[in-house]
Amino acid sequence: MATIDDTHTSRPLAFLSLGFRPFFLFGALYAALLVALWVPWFLGLIAVPSAFPPVAWHAHELLFGFVPAIIAGFLLTAVPNWTGRAPVAGTGLALLLFVWLLGRISIAFSGHLDPRVTAAVCVAFPLVLAAVIGREIVAARNWRNLKIVAVLCGIAIADALFHYEIFVFGRTKFAHTGALALVLMLVMIVAGRIIPLFTTNWLLQNRAVGGTLPVSFNRGDIVSMLLSGAALAAWVFLPLYDEVTWGIPAAGGMLTAAGIANLWRQVRWAPHRTFAEPLLAILHVAYAFVGIGFVLTGLGVLWDDAGFASAGLHAWTTGALATMMIAVMTRVSRGHTGRRLTAPWPTVVLYVAMLVAVVSRLIVSLAPEHTMVLLPLSGVAWVLAFGGFAILYGPMLARPRVT
């Protein structure tokens, strides 16, 4: 993603000059609050006035609360670069943030609200965001990025389905996996665009031209994306395969193959050459969990192993999504506020905390006898990562771009 100047620094409130500023800050604060509440709630130490059970609340607010906030911040900052149009700022940006906040409040107090009201308020945000992004893309005739609008609409549909399944059946069957599949596809699309570009630029700027440079997008990427999409679709519809004897082995095989394809795709981006710059290396680490998640999920399906299935799910959510989010948040925040594109040691501490959260959560899935020790450790590390981002980056997000 090319950077643009923060052209709205003359506004009285720089905080509303570009989308990444409010959505990254509030998204990080909410991510920290989300896990800080969920871990003791899950362990039976506290109660929350939500109509959702703890696991469903946790899944919903990760997939439809935290993740869309960071996606919004990224897209509202990137789309002006893609379209050449002025960014959404000021009152319009404040209204978008308000719609997102209403959704979070409605979920938190859904035990006292009509389920239809809760659902409508929550689904409003991805729909409004899709409309805003779609308007910019259509106005600029930037047709190739309409697929991102389709993903946002898909997230809105999955959110509506989540509410329906919870309030009719008391659990979700397709909504949470469908939403995760959509977000993973969005990550694979965007990461395939920015990670090779950022890696190439950094290697060239540091005169590291003697080694391998990332391979440009080609048919290999297309094959990997198509296989990943088919494997995720098969995974989402696993509950329908009970009477199809070949369905589960086929889905497991596709998931495992997609994992290998994504790891191969990433190797072509020269990740081994980025270790000297944590701000860049963390993007590669995050994407590695996409492939790892596919492999673990595939093995969980093939072996009918709940531990591997849970590990794959958390490799995707905590490893790929959350780590990619904090990687993008730190990079975009530094670049668009005029800071150097390098990670000082406090930012590296955020990355380390995030990886501690990921590894601890994966071990809990594979060795549940350590839950009482490692689940709180994972939660504390997560809170440190996102709470630390809010503390370190909040001031720069609230102030005008430096020169």
Secondary structure, 3 states (H helix, E strand, C coil): CCCCCCCCCCCCCHHHCCCHHHHHHHHHHHHHHHHHHHHHHHCCCCCCCCCCCHHHHHHHHHHHHHHHHHHHHHHHHHHHHHHCCCCCCCHHHHHHHHHHHHHHHHHHCHHHCCHHHHHHHHHHHHHHHHHHHHHHHHHCCCHHHHHHHHHHHHHHHHHHHHHHHHHHHCCCCCHHHHHHHHHHHHHHHHHHHHHHHHHHHHHHHCCCCCCCCCCCCCHHHHHHHHHHHHHHHHHHCHHHCCCCCCHHHHHHHHHHHHHHHHHHHHHCCCHHHCCCCHHHHHHHHHHHHHHHHHHHHHHHHHHCCHHHHHHHHHHHHHHHHHHHHHHHHHHHHHHHCCCCCCCCHHHHHHHHHHHHHHHHHHHHHHCHHHHHHHHHHHHHHHHHHHHHHHHHHHHHHHCCCCC
